Amino acid sequence: MAPTPSPSTSEPGIVALLGRKTLVLGGIALVGVLLTLGLRLAGAGDVPIFLVAAVTLAGLAGLVGEGTDQLGDRFGPGATGVLQSALGNLPELFISLFALQAGLTVLVQTALIGSILGNSLLVLGLAFVAGGLKHGKQVFDAAPVRNIAIILVLAVAALAIPTISTAPGGPDQGHAVEISVFVSVVLLIVFAASIPFSLSGGEGASALGHAGDRGGAAWPLRLTIGVLAAGAIGAAFVSDWFVEALTPAMAQLGLSEAFVGLVVVALAGNAVENVVGIQQAMRNRTDLAISLIQNSSLQVALALTPALVLLSLVVGPAPMTLVLTPTLLVGLSLSAILGAFVVFDGESTWLEGLMLLGLYLIIAASVWYGPPVGV
């Protein structure tokens, strides 16, 4: 008769498998969904609904990230990068789709630019400051990080062309929609072509693949899919509530549509990814931190932005274009170029991080005084 296995050798329960971080994120998401729903049913003001929904979206984004990591463990680092690209931006995708339906094209456009600026300047700067103050000068493998930075510069250059070519006197003046659609199609083709490279284990894939650093027991496949499904469904509902409360809430607070998109919505859609990158820098995993942060910017520039330009043709009352204001165009270009320069030498310091933070604050302040959101 086989001996009965002791408790120490038995399979861990679901709570033990999920771990403290996932349980905290799940608790934030569940409480947030219930609280947001309760506030809506009680007829509460738009500002508290907006704030609670923003925090809830961060928790849901964290759940999607945890599930993506687990699924990536089963398919290797290359697939993890592709999965992160597809699933990590779900909250921001839902927010943008509902905002486009509501006619908030300026907000969506600035939120996408804000995601790139937030990662390339704010989050990278915070990672350099946090890691530098704790560990001093940090050294990382420059080659894969440089590759990502160069691709990001090329993607941003492509995004800049519609603004330049449609300016008064330009060859595409009056054809902003057409040139934006063409650029978007090209960028999506490039993104699609990069997927086989990532799956085959290229340098970009190894930088993206980070699930193995997490530690802990692997989840069963059914649990992983369940967490991903719950996070995606919750993000869809909460994004709708978030956007519904956004316009009246921002009108009450007197904030401009450009500032809300560039700062508030952009940070809400990427909150958890940002925290993870800073945490990795504080653990002296600088290669991983920079790769995560830069890839988040790259995915927005190469995939999410062009996809939303095309989707705006069918879901919104007016199409979204890639024509930017001079301030956003210059800020976007400088962030990509400076990001490449900063990582080129394979070293980072807290002072470099502080300078990146300063530039982000200046760009954010430049849209503070725009016209307030109307009800």
Residue frames relative to the residue before (quaternion, step in Angstrom):
aa qw qx qy qz dx dy dz
M 1.0000 0.0000 0.0000 0.0000 0.00 0.00 0.00
A 0.4160 -0.7286 0.4872 0.2422 3.55 -0.75 1.11
P 0.5004 -0.6581 0.4647 0.3170 3.58 -0.95 0.80
T 0.5107 -0.6316 0.4921 0.3130 3.53 -1.17 0.70
P 0.4552 -0.7010 0.4622 0.2964 3.60 -0.72 0.98
S 0.4678 -0.6740 0.4985 0.2800 3.52 -1.01 0.82
P 0.6715 -0.5082 0.3448 0.4147 3.60 -1.18 0.42
S 0.6481 0.5472 -0.3294 0.4148 3.56 1.06 -0.74
T 0.7351 0.3936 -0.2361 0.4989 3.61 1.17 -0.49
S 0.5021 0.6550 -0.4285 0.3678 3.59 1.26 -0.02
E 0.6410 -0.5255 0.3889 0.4022 3.55 -1.29 0.37
P 0.4827 -0.6679 0.4702 0.3162 3.61 -0.92 0.79
G 0.5071 -0.6465 0.4779 0.3105 3.56 -1.13 0.65
I 0.7156 -0.4499 0.3115 0.4340 3.53 -1.33 0.18
V 0.6349 0.5394 -0.3350 0.4401 3.58 0.98 -0.84
A 0.6706 0.4875 -0.2956 0.4746 3.57 0.95 -0.89
L 0.6436 0.5287 -0.3251 0.4478 3.58 1.01 -0.79
L 0.6730 0.5195 -0.3060 0.4285 3.56 0.87 -0.93
G 0.3031 -0.7760 0.5032 0.2295 3.57 0.97 -0.80
R 0.6758 -0.5361 0.3330 0.3808 3.54 -1.23 0.50
K 0.6511 0.5371 -0.3291 0.4234 3.58 0.91 -0.90
T 0.6832 0.4791 -0.2922 0.4673 3.59 0.88 -0.95
L 0.6445 0.5213 -0.3267 0.4540 3.58 1.00 -0.78
V 0.6368 0.5133 -0.3305 0.4710 3.59 1.01 -0.77
L 0.6654 0.4960 -0.3032 0.4683 3.59 0.90 -0.94
G 0.6545 0.5105 -0.3073 0.4654 3.56 1.00 -0.85
G 0.6403 0.5223 -0.3209 0.4629 3.57 1.05 -0.78
I 0.6355 0.5171 -0.3247 0.4726 3.58 0.99 -0.84
A 0.6732 0.5039 -0.2978 0.4519 3.56 0.91 -0.94
L 0.6868 0.4910 -0.2933 0.4486 3.59 0.84 -0.98
V 0.6694 0.4823 -0.2979 0.4802 3.57 0.87 -0.95
G 0.6534 0.5307 -0.3126 0.4401 3.56 0.99 -0.84
V 0.6464 0.5113 -0.3204 0.4670 3.58 0.95 -0.86
L 0.6845 0.4827 -0.2867 0.4651 3.58 0.87 -0.97
L 0.6656 0.5026 -0.3044 0.4601 3.58 0.98 -0.85
T 0.6461 0.5117 -0.3214 0.4663 3.59 0.96 -0.84
L 0.6525 0.5082 -0.3075 0.4706 3.56 0.96 -0.89
G 0.6528 0.5181 -0.3077 0.4591 3.58 1.00 -0.85
L 0.6480 0.5149 -0.3131 0.4658 3.58 1.00 -0.83
R 0.6455 0.5154 -0.3210 0.4633 3.57 1.01 -0.77
L 0.6809 0.4884 -0.2893 0.4628 3.57 0.89 -0.95
A 0.6919 0.4698 -0.2746 0.4745 3.59 1.10 -0.71
G 0.4581 -0.7053 0.4378 0.3178 3.59 1.26 -0.09
A 0.2348 0.7949 -0.5245 0.1949 3.57 1.10 0.70
G 0.6644 -0.5116 0.3686 0.4012 3.56 -1.29 0.28
D 0.6228 -0.5791 0.3871 0.3562 3.56 -1.25 0.46
V 0.6096 0.5779 -0.3625 0.4039 3.61 1.03 -0.68
P 0.6950 0.4395 -0.3135 0.4749 3.69 0.74 -0.85
I 0.6177 0.5283 -0.3563 0.4610 3.62 1.03 -0.69
F 0.6472 0.5299 -0.3092 0.4525 3.57 0.96 -0.88
L 0.6903 0.4846 -0.2823 0.4572 3.59 0.87 -0.96
V 0.6665 0.4876 -0.3049 0.4743 3.60 0.91 -0.88
A 0.6453 0.5214 -0.3233 0.4552 3.59 0.97 -0.81
A 0.6284 0.5372 -0.3398 0.4484 3.61 1.02 -0.74
V 0.6662 0.4796 -0.3007 0.4855 3.61 0.93 -0.87
T 0.6336 0.5353 -0.3269 0.4530 3.59 1.02 -0.79
L 0.6356 0.5309 -0.3283 0.4543 3.58 0.98 -0.79
A 0.6199 0.5355 -0.3432 0.4595 3.58 1.07 -0.70
G 0.6594 0.4994 -0.3061 0.4713 3.58 0.97 -0.84
L 0.6614 0.4966 -0.3058 0.4717 3.59 0.97 -0.82
A 0.6222 0.5271 -0.3407 0.4679 3.58 1.04 -0.73
G 0.6324 0.5332 -0.3248 0.4586 3.57 1.06 -0.73
L 0.6360 0.5225 -0.3255 0.4653 3.59 1.00 -0.81
V 0.6484 0.5075 -0.3181 0.4699 3.58 0.93 -0.87
G 0.6482 0.5249 -0.3132 0.4542 3.58 1.02 -0.80
E 0.6481 0.5072 -0.3165 0.4717 3.59 0.98 -0.83
G 0.6694 0.4960 -0.3005 0.4644 3.59 0.93 -0.87
T 0.6294 0.5357 -0.3266 0.4584 3.56 1.06 -0.77
D 0.6251 0.5360 -0.3318 0.4602 3.58 1.00 -0.81
Q 0.6755 0.5007 -0.2928 0.4553 3.56 0.88 -0.96
L 0.6652 0.4867 -0.3042 0.4776 3.57 0.95 -0.86
G 0.6349 0.5419 -0.3247 0.4447 3.56 1.07 -0.74
D 0.5735 0.5940 -0.3757 0.4208 3.60 1.13 -0.61
R 0.6826 0.5061 -0.2857 0.4429 3.58 1.06 -0.72
F 0.7897 0.3318 -0.1511 0.4934 3.58 1.11 -0.61
G 0.6126 -0.5847 0.3486 0.4017 3.59 1.22 0.10
P 0.7073 -0.5045 0.3062 0.3891 3.56 -1.28 0.36
G 0.6200 0.5542 -0.3587 0.4240 3.62 1.00 -0.72
A 0.6855 0.4701 -0.2831 0.4784 3.56 0.86 -0.97
T 0.5793 0.5813 -0.3773 0.4292 3.58 1.11 -0.61
G 0.6475 0.5222 -0.3187 0.4544 3.57 0.99 -0.82
V 0.6607 0.4960 -0.3052 0.4737 3.56 0.95 -0.88
L 0.6532 0.5162 -0.3105 0.4588 3.58 0.98 -0.89
Q 0.6350 0.5266 -0.3340 0.4559 3.56 0.99 -0.80
S 0.6430 0.5288 -0.3186 0.4531 3.55 1.01 -0.82
A 0.7173 0.4564 -0.2527 0.4618 3.58 0.95 -0.91
L 0.7969 0.3380 -0.1510 0.4774 3.59 0.87 -0.97
G 0.6229 0.5928 -0.3518 0.3700 3.59 1.03 -0.71
N 0.7282 0.4065 -0.2335 0.4999 3.58 1.17 -0.56
L 0.2947 0.7915 -0.4956 0.2024 3.62 1.22 0.29
P 0.6714 0.4845 -0.3343 0.4503 3.67 0.74 -0.88
E 0.6759 0.4846 -0.3017 0.4662 3.58 0.90 -0.88
L 0.6162 0.5430 -0.3425 0.4562 3.59 1.08 -0.70
F 0.6745 0.4864 -0.2994 0.4677 3.60 0.89 -0.92
I 0.6274 0.5306 -0.3382 0.4588 3.59 0.95 -0.87
S 0.6859 0.4975 -0.2865 0.4473 3.57 0.86 -0.99
L 0.6526 0.5196 -0.3266 0.4444 3.60 0.93 -0.84
F 0.6825 0.4694 -0.2933 0.4774 3.58 0.88 -0.90
A 0.6377 0.5190 -0.3284 0.4649 3.59 1.06 -0.71
L 0.6290 0.5208 -0.3338 0.4709 3.61 1.04 -0.74
Q 0.6309 0.5270 -0.3278 0.4656 3.59 1.02 -0.78
A 0.6942 0.4574 -0.2647 0.4887 3.57 1.11 -0.72
G 0.5486 -0.6471 0.3809 0.3678 3.59 1.27 0.05
L 0.4979 0.6633 -0.4237 0.3640 3.60 1.25 0.26
T 0.0257 0.8525 -0.5208 0.0372 3.58 0.72 1.09
V 0.6254 0.5320 -0.3446 0.4551 3.59 1.03 -0.73
L 0.6456 0.5220 -0.3199 0.4565 3.57 0.97 -0.83
V 0.6624 0.4945 -0.3124 0.4681 3.61 0.91 -0.87
Q 0.6559 0.5214 -0.3134 0.4468 3.56 0.89 -0.91
T 0.7062 0.4418 -0.2704 0.4828 3.58 0.86 -0.92
A 0.6024 0.5522 -0.3656 0.4456 3.61 1.12 -0.56
L 0.6465 0.5064 -0.3187 0.4733 3.59 1.02 -0.77
I 0.6489 0.4809 -0.3130 0.4997 3.58 0.97 -0.83
G 0.6412 0.5361 -0.3188 0.4470 3.57 1.04 -0.80
S 0.6094 0.5463 -0.3560 0.4510 3.60 1.08 -0.61
I 0.6651 0.4871 -0.3005 0.4796 3.56 0.97 -0.87
L 0.6746 0.4839 -0.2928 0.4743 3.58 0.91 -0.93
G 0.6500 0.5397 -0.3207 0.4282 3.57 0.95 -0.88
N 0.6934 0.4520 -0.2787 0.4870 3.57 0.96 -0.83
S 0.7273 0.4708 -0.2536 0.4302 3.57 0.79 -1.06
L 0.7765 0.3051 -0.1662 0.5258 3.60 1.09 -0.62
L 0.7512 0.4117 -0.2371 0.4582 3.60 0.55 -1.17
V 0.7500 0.4046 -0.2378 0.4661 3.58 0.60 -1.12
L 0.6472 0.4934 -0.3296 0.4786 3.60 0.94 -0.81
G 0.6397 0.5233 -0.3246 0.4599 3.58 1.03 -0.75
L 0.6593 0.4961 -0.3075 0.4741 3.59 0.94 -0.87
A 0.6335 0.5279 -0.3295 0.4598 3.59 1.02 -0.78
F 0.6649 0.4922 -0.3047 0.4720 3.59 0.95 -0.86
V 0.6601 0.5018 -0.3144 0.4622 3.60 0.95 -0.85
A 0.6903 0.4819 -0.2867 0.4572 3.60 0.83 -1.01
G 0.7006 0.4570 -0.2727 0.4753 3.57 0.88 -0.91
G 0.6685 0.5181 -0.3039 0.4386 3.57 0.99 -0.82
L 0.6629 0.4938 -0.3128 0.4679 3.58 0.97 -0.80
K 0.7020 0.4639 -0.2659 0.4704 3.59 1.08 -0.66
H 0.8275 0.2145 -0.0755 0.5134 3.59 0.92 -0.91
G 0.5061 -0.6239 0.4501 0.3899 3.61 1.19 -0.12
K 0.7816 -0.2398 0.2059 0.5378 3.59 -1.12 -0.60
Q 0.1748 -0.7956 0.5757 0.0715 3.57 -0.83 1.04
V 0.2155 -0.7812 0.5801 0.0820 3.55 -1.00 0.92
F 0.0083 0.7969 -0.6032 0.0321 3.56 -1.02 0.82
D 0.6035 -0.5459 0.4368 0.3834 3.55 -1.31 0.34
A 0.3072 -0.8194 0.4575 0.1577 3.55 -0.27 1.27
A 0.5849 0.6450 -0.3798 0.3123 3.62 1.00 -0.76
P 0.7360 0.3926 -0.2767 0.4771 3.69 0.59 -0.96
V 0.6327 0.5279 -0.3353 0.4566 3.58 1.04 -0.73
R 0.6249 0.5399 -0.3244 0.4614 3.58 1.07 -0.80
N 0.6283 0.5474 -0.3343 0.4402 3.59 0.98 -0.84
I 0.6632 0.4940 -0.3046 0.4725 3.56 0.94 -0.93
A 0.6557 0.5245 -0.3140 0.4430 3.59 0.94 -0.91
I 0.6596 0.5033 -0.3133 0.4620 3.61 0.96 -0.82
I 0.6428 0.5078 -0.3248 0.4727 3.60 0.96 -0.83
L 0.6336 0.5266 -0.3320 0.4594 3.59 1.03 -0.76
V 0.6268 0.5234 -0.3373 0.4685 3.60 0.99 -0.78
L 0.6592 0.5031 -0.3077 0.4665 3.59 0.95 -0.86
A 0.6497 0.5129 -0.3169 0.4630 3.60 0.99 -0.83
V 0.6595 0.4965 -0.3020 0.4768 3.59 0.97 -0.86
A 0.6100 0.5418 -0.3499 0.4603 3.61 1.06 -0.70
A 0.6467 0.5051 -0.3174 0.4753 3.58 1.01 -0.80
L 0.6558 0.5083 -0.3129 0.4622 3.60 0.99 -0.79
A 0.6590 0.5341 -0.3077 0.4310 3.60 1.13 -0.59
I 0.5489 0.6633 -0.3909 0.3254 3.60 1.13 -0.59
P 0.6539 0.5175 -0.3546 0.4229 3.69 0.79 -0.81
T 0.6383 0.5249 -0.3357 0.4520 3.62 1.00 -0.74
I 0.6913 0.4773 -0.2793 0.4651 3.57 0.92 -0.92
S 0.7294 0.4641 -0.2566 0.4321 3.60 0.81 -0.99
T 0.7171 0.4203 -0.2601 0.4913 3.61 1.18 -0.44
A 0.3984 0.7087 -0.4866 0.3198 3.60 1.24 0.15
P 0.6690 -0.4892 0.3521 0.4350 3.62 -1.16 0.43
G 0.7907 0.2348 -0.2124 0.5240 3.55 -0.72 1.11
G 0.5434 0.6312 -0.3938 0.3888 3.58 1.26 -0.17
P 0.6435 -0.5642 0.3540 0.3772 3.61 -1.17 0.47
D 0.7551 0.3593 -0.1994 0.5108 3.61 1.16 -0.55
Q 0.2538 0.7888 -0.5245 0.1956 3.59 1.17 0.43
G 0.7937 0.2521 -0.2142 0.5105 3.56 -0.82 1.06
H 0.7174 0.3898 -0.2370 0.5264 3.59 1.28 -0.05
A 0.1163 0.8387 -0.5219 0.1032 3.58 0.99 0.87
V 0.6589 0.5103 -0.3210 0.4498 3.59 0.93 -0.85
E 0.6782 0.5129 -0.3049 0.4291 3.57 0.82 -0.98
I 0.7056 0.4479 -0.2815 0.4716 3.61 0.81 -0.95
S 0.6145 0.5410 -0.3484 0.4563 3.60 1.12 -0.64
V 0.6454 0.5075 -0.3191 0.4733 3.58 0.99 -0.81
F 0.6504 0.5195 -0.3239 0.4497 3.60 0.92 -0.87
V 0.6633 0.4937 -0.3024 0.4741 3.59 0.89 -0.95
S 0.6475 0.5316 -0.3207 0.4419 3.60 0.96 -0.84
V 0.6447 0.5148 -0.3211 0.4650 3.59 0.97 -0.84
V 0.6509 0.5130 -0.3165 0.4615 3.58 0.94 -0.88
L 0.6673 0.5030 -0.3055 0.4565 3.60 0.89 -0.91
L 0.6617 0.4925 -0.3145 0.4697 3.60 0.98 -0.77
I 0.6068 0.5296 -0.3550 0.4746 3.61 1.09 -0.60
V 0.6414 0.5093 -0.3167 0.4784 3.58 0.99 -0.85
F 0.6501 0.5127 -0.3186 0.4615 3.58 0.96 -0.85
A 0.6541 0.5072 -0.3123 0.4663 3.58 0.93 -0.89
A 0.6584 0.5091 -0.3081 0.4609 3.58 1.01 -0.79
S 0.6491 0.5308 -0.3241 0.4381 3.59 1.14 -0.55
I 0.5404 0.6498 -0.4019 0.3525 3.60 1.20 -0.43
P 0.6650 0.4787 -0.3369 0.4639 3.68 0.80 -0.81
F 0.6111 0.5452 -0.3504 0.4543 3.59 1.08 -0.71
S 0.6614 0.4987 -0.3034 0.4710 3.57 0.96 -0.86
L 0.6805 0.4952 -0.2938 0.4532 3.58 0.92 -0.89
S 0.6734 0.5007 -0.3004 0.4534 3.58 1.14 -0.59
G 0.5764 -0.6406 0.3554 0.3620 3.56 1.33 0.04
G 0.2390 0.7800 -0.5394 0.2086 3.57 1.02 0.78
E 0.7341 -0.4246 0.2882 0.4447 3.53 -1.32 0.11
G 0.6338 0.5311 -0.3417 0.4466 3.56 0.99 -0.78
A 0.6406 0.5341 -0.3291 0.4428 3.55 1.05 -0.77
S 0.6713 0.4962 -0.3196 0.4483 3.55 0.89 -0.86
A 0.6269 0.5231 -0.3408 0.4661 3.55 1.12 -0.58
L 0.6781 0.4949 -0.2934 0.4573 3.53 1.03 -0.79
G 0.6765 0.5197 -0.3088 0.4206 3.54 0.94 -0.84
H 0.1093 0.8281 -0.5354 0.1249 3.58 -0.39 1.18
A 0.4061 0.7502 -0.4630 0.2407 3.55 1.25 -0.01
G 0.6385 0.5692 -0.3406 0.3902 3.52 1.01 -0.72
D 0.6245 0.5528 -0.3467 0.4293 3.59 1.18 -0.39
R 0.5447 0.6705 -0.3887 0.3204 3.56 1.21 -0.31
G 0.2694 -0.7700 0.5331 0.2243 3.57 0.93 -0.84
G 0.6274 0.5377 -0.3961 0.4004 3.56 -1.30 0.15
A 0.6324 -0.5514 0.3942 0.3751 3.54 -1.31 0.35
A 0.5032 -0.6452 0.4864 0.3064 3.55 -1.16 0.69
W 0.4458 -0.6823 0.5111 0.2732 3.55 -1.09 0.72
P 0.5308 -0.5621 0.5034 0.3858 3.60 -1.20 0.39
L 0.6297 -0.5700 0.3681 0.3783 3.57 -1.11 0.66
R 0.6470 0.5268 -0.3340 0.4384 3.61 0.95 -0.81
L 0.6436 0.5118 -0.3213 0.4696 3.58 1.03 -0.76
T 0.6381 0.5339 -0.3218 0.4519 3.58 0.99 -0.84
I 0.6814 0.4745 -0.2870 0.4776 3.57 0.87 -0.96
G 0.6315 0.5426 -0.3305 0.4445 3.59 1.03 -0.76
V 0.6537 0.5005 -0.3097 0.4757 3.60 0.97 -0.85
L 0.6545 0.5100 -0.3095 0.4645 3.59 0.96 -0.87
A 0.6664 0.4992 -0.3053 0.4620 3.58 0.92 -0.89
A 0.6532 0.5089 -0.3174 0.4621 3.58 0.95 -0.87
G 0.6631 0.5074 -0.3053 0.4579 3.58 0.95 -0.86
A 0.6719 0.4987 -0.2984 0.4591 3.59 0.94 -0.88
I 0.6718 0.4883 -0.3013 0.4684 3.61 0.90 -0.92
G 0.6533 0.5096 -0.3098 0.4665 3.57 0.96 -0.87
A 0.6495 0.5219 -0.3198 0.4512 3.58 0.97 -0.85
A 0.6265 0.5425 -0.3415 0.4435 3.59 1.04 -0.75
F 0.6916 0.4705 -0.2840 0.4687 3.60 0.85 -0.95
V 0.7050 0.4740 -0.2801 0.4471 3.58 0.78 -1.03
S 0.6059 0.5532 -0.3570 0.4466 3.60 1.08 -0.67
D 0.6276 0.5283 -0.3271 0.4690 3.57 1.04 -0.79
W 0.6743 0.4787 -0.2925 0.4802 3.60 0.90 -0.92
F 0.6173 0.5652 -0.3267 0.4390 3.57 1.03 -0.87
V 0.7100 0.4476 -0.2608 0.4771 3.59 0.81 -1.03
E 0.6190 0.5565 -0.3439 0.4346 3.59 1.04 -0.76
A 0.7313 0.4003 -0.2299 0.5022 3.58 1.03 -0.80
L 0.5208 0.7001 -0.3951 0.2873 3.56 1.22 -0.48
T 0.7055 0.4854 -0.2929 0.4252 3.60 0.67 -1.05
P 0.7113 0.4212 -0.2947 0.4793 3.66 0.71 -0.90
A 0.6213 0.5411 -0.3531 0.4433 3.61 1.05 -0.69
M 0.6966 0.4621 -0.2813 0.4713 3.58 0.87 -0.90
A 0.6006 0.5412 -0.3622 0.4640 3.58 1.15 -0.57
Q 0.6458 0.5114 -0.3153 0.4712 3.58 1.03 -0.80
L 0.7125 0.4368 -0.2520 0.4879 3.59 1.03 -0.77
G 0.4263 -0.7455 0.4314 0.2764 3.59 1.28 -0.15
L 0.4362 0.6978 -0.4588 0.3351 3.60 1.12 0.62
S 0.4962 -0.6594 0.4763 0.3035 3.57 -1.12 0.65
E 0.6114 -0.5645 0.4139 0.3689 3.55 -1.22 0.57
A 0.6387 0.5318 -0.3267 0.4500 3.59 1.03 -0.78
F 0.6710 0.4867 -0.3079 0.4669 3.61 0.93 -0.85
V 0.6334 0.5344 -0.3343 0.4489 3.58 0.96 -0.84
G 0.6890 0.4703 -0.2847 0.4722 3.58 0.93 -0.89
L 0.7051 0.4979 -0.2771 0.4221 3.56 0.79 -1.05
V 0.8002 0.2800 -0.1263 0.5151 3.59 0.96 -0.85
V 0.7609 0.4242 -0.2464 0.4246 3.60 0.45 -1.22
V 0.7358 0.4157 -0.2430 0.4762 3.59 0.63 -1.13
A 0.6359 0.5407 -0.3341 0.4378 3.59 0.97 -0.82
L 0.6980 0.4542 -0.2805 0.4774 3.60 0.88 -0.87
A 0.6286 0.5382 -0.3409 0.4460 3.61 1.03 -0.72
G 0.7039 0.4768 -0.2721 0.4507 3.58 0.98 -0.78
N 0.7753 0.3110 -0.1607 0.5257 3.60 1.20 -0.42
A 0.2702 0.8283 -0.4730 0.1311 3.60 1.26 0.20
V 0.7302 0.4478 -0.2698 0.4398 3.58 0.70 -1.04
E 0.6156 0.5376 -0.3498 0.4579 3.60 0.99 -0.80
N 0.6389 0.5384 -0.3251 0.4430 3.57 1.01 -0.82
V 0.6616 0.5123 -0.3059 0.4542 3.57 0.90 -0.93
V 0.6452 0.5335 -0.3253 0.4395 3.58 0.96 -0.87
G 0.6528 0.5198 -0.3187 0.4495 3.59 0.94 -0.86
I 0.6655 0.4889 -0.3029 0.4757 3.59 0.96 -0.85
Q 0.6250 0.5423 -0.3350 0.4506 3.59 1.00 -0.78
Q 0.6609 0.5065 -0.3134 0.4565 3.59 0.93 -0.85
A 0.6319 0.5188 -0.3356 0.4678 3.60 1.04 -0.70
M 0.6587 0.5010 -0.3094 0.4684 3.59 1.00 -0.78
R 0.6673 0.4602 -0.2973 0.5046 3.60 1.22 -0.45
N 0.4817 -0.6932 0.3951 0.3624 3.57 1.38 0.17
R 0.4659 0.6133 -0.4825 0.4171 3.59 1.13 0.66
T 0.0405 -0.8711 0.4893 0.0143 3.54 0.71 1.13
D 0.5966 0.5651 -0.3673 0.4357 3.61 1.01 -0.77
L 0.6939 0.4813 -0.2674 0.4640 3.54 0.84 -1.05
A 0.6496 0.5336 -0.3219 0.4354 3.59 0.91 -0.91
I 0.7012 0.4641 -0.2794 0.4635 3.59 0.79 -1.01
S 0.6364 0.5332 -0.3332 0.4469 3.58 0.99 -0.80
L 0.6513 0.5151 -0.3139 0.4604 3.57 0.94 -0.87
I 0.6921 0.4890 -0.2802 0.4510 3.56 0.86 -1.01
Q 0.6997 0.4663 -0.2824 0.4619 3.59 0.83 -0.96
N 0.6497 0.5187 -0.3293 0.4477 3.59 0.98 -0.77
S 0.5916 0.5566 -0.3715 0.4496 3.58 1.10 -0.59
S 0.6489 0.4956 -0.3057 0.4898 3.60 1.01 -0.81
L 0.6657 0.5251 -0.3039 0.4345 3.55 0.91 -0.94
Q 0.6545 0.5174 -0.3162 0.4517 3.58 0.96 -0.84
V 0.6388 0.5120 -0.3288 0.4708 3.59 1.04 -0.74
A 0.7004 0.4782 -0.2753 0.4527 3.59 0.90 -0.92
L 0.7675 0.4128 -0.1949 0.4502 3.56 0.88 -0.96
A 0.8101 0.2587 -0.1172 0.5129 3.60 1.05 -0.64
L 0.7455 0.4389 -0.2617 0.4280 3.60 0.56 -1.14
T 0.6768 0.5040 -0.3052 0.4412 3.60 0.84 -0.94
P 0.7031 0.4335 -0.3028 0.4754 3.66 0.70 -0.88
A 0.6116 0.5479 -0.3605 0.4425 3.61 1.04 -0.67
L 0.6864 0.4782 -0.2856 0.4676 3.59 0.95 -0.84
V 0.5701 0.5620 -0.3860 0.4585 3.61 1.12 -0.53
L 0.6898 0.4624 -0.2790 0.4823 3.59 0.91 -0.90
L 0.6627 0.5075 -0.3118 0.4540 3.59 0.96 -0.84
S 0.6061 0.5782 -0.3607 0.4102 3.59 1.07 -0.65
L 0.5700 0.6035 -0.3773 0.4105 3.59 1.20 -0.42
V 0.7824 0.3225 -0.1592 0.5084 3.59 1.14 -0.60
V 0.7494 0.4131 -0.2353 0.4609 3.64 1.08 -0.54
G 0.7596 0.3877 -0.2084 0.4789 3.59 1.10 -0.46
P 0.6016 -0.5656 0.4193 0.3773 3.57 -1.24 0.32
A 0.7802 0.1164 -0.0705 0.6105 3.59 1.22 -0.46
P 0.4914 -0.6745 0.4556 0.3100 3.62 -0.96 0.76
M 0.3683 -0.6876 0.5762 0.2440 3.54 -1.21 0.59
T 0.1754 -0.7878 0.5828 0.0945 3.58 -0.94 0.85
L 0.5191 -0.6203 0.4900 0.3249 3.54 -1.36 0.04
V 0.4383 0.6780 -0.4694 0.3575 3.59 1.24 0.34
L 0.1295 -0.8276 0.5462 0.0040 3.55 -0.54 1.25
T 0.5637 -0.5436 0.4811 0.3942 3.53 -1.32 0.22
P 0.6463 -0.5303 0.3567 0.4170 3.63 -1.10 0.47
T 0.6333 0.5423 -0.3381 0.4365 3.60 0.99 -0.80
L 0.6919 0.4651 -0.2824 0.4747 3.58 0.86 -0.95
L 0.6370 0.5342 -0.3341 0.4440 3.59 0.98 -0.80
V 0.6793 0.4716 -0.2908 0.4812 3.58 0.88 -0.92
G 0.6591 0.5156 -0.3140 0.4485 3.59 0.92 -0.88
L 0.6556 0.5114 -0.3058 0.4639 3.57 0.97 -0.86
S 0.6725 0.4989 -0.2946 0.4604 3.58 0.90 -0.92
L 0.6734 0.4954 -0.3000 0.4596 3.57 0.89 -0.92
S 0.6419 0.5341 -0.3392 0.4332 3.61 0.95 -0.80
A 0.6722 0.4881 -0.3028 0.4671 3.59 0.96 -0.82
I 0.6807 0.4877 -0.2939 0.4609 3.57 0.91 -0.92
L 0.6784 0.4825 -0.2935 0.4699 3.60 0.88 -0.93
G 0.6089 0.5542 -0.3484 0.4480 3.58 1.07 -0.73
A 0.6578 0.4976 -0.3075 0.4746 3.58 1.01 -0.81
F 0.6501 0.5149 -0.3203 0.4579 3.60 0.96 -0.82
V 0.6659 0.5377 -0.3118 0.4126 3.58 0.90 -0.95
V 0.7560 0.3810 -0.2171 0.4859 3.61 0.94 -0.82
F 0.4695 0.7306 -0.4237 0.2577 3.58 1.22 -0.26
D 0.7269 0.4430 -0.2522 0.4602 3.60 1.01 -0.74
G 0.4885 -0.6906 0.4252 0.3218 3.62 1.25 -0.04
E 0.6827 0.4156 -0.2923 0.5251 3.60 1.23 0.40
S 0.0822 -0.7863 0.6102 0.0515 3.55 -1.18 0.56
T 0.1089 -0.7759 0.6195 0.0484 3.56 -1.17 0.70
W 0.6339 -0.5424 0.3872 0.3927 3.56 -1.24 0.40
L 0.6142 0.5579 -0.3548 0.4308 3.60 1.11 -0.62
E 0.6146 0.5227 -0.3432 0.4809 3.61 1.05 -0.72
G 0.6484 0.5223 -0.3117 0.4578 3.56 1.00 -0.83
L 0.6471 0.5219 -0.3169 0.4565 3.58 1.00 -0.83
M 0.6473 0.5112 -0.3191 0.4668 3.59 1.03 -0.74
L 0.6233 0.5209 -0.3337 0.4783 3.61 1.05 -0.72
L 0.6406 0.5199 -0.3151 0.4691 3.58 0.99 -0.84
G 0.6450 0.5338 -0.3210 0.4427 3.56 0.95 -0.85
L 0.6576 0.5010 -0.3140 0.4668 3.58 0.94 -0.86
Y 0.6334 0.5261 -0.3404 0.4540 3.61 0.98 -0.78
L 0.6616 0.5086 -0.3114 0.4545 3.60 0.90 -0.88
I 0.6377 0.5247 -0.3273 0.4592 3.60 1.02 -0.77
I 0.6632 0.4893 -0.3078 0.4754 3.60 0.94 -0.88
A 0.6421 0.5175 -0.3272 0.4613 3.61 0.96 -0.83
A 0.6610 0.5073 -0.3070 0.4599 3.59 0.97 -0.86
S 0.6174 0.5852 -0.3478 0.3943 3.60 1.09 -0.64
V 0.7342 0.3591 -0.2404 0.5236 3.63 1.17 -0.35
W 0.3947 0.7426 -0.4642 0.2780 3.61 1.26 0.07
Y 0.7633 0.4073 -0.2013 0.4593 3.58 0.90 -0.91
G 0.3522 0.7396 -0.5036 0.2745 3.60 1.16 0.40
P 0.6820 -0.4708 0.3423 0.4428 3.60 -1.26 0.16
P 0.4870 -0.6853 0.4487 0.3031 3.62 -0.88 0.88
V 0.6048 -0.5533 0.4307 0.3776 3.52 -1.26 0.51
G 0.2992 -0.7531 0.5578 0.1791 3.55 -0.91 0.88
V 0.5162 -0.6359 0.4743 0.3227 3.57 -1.17 0.60
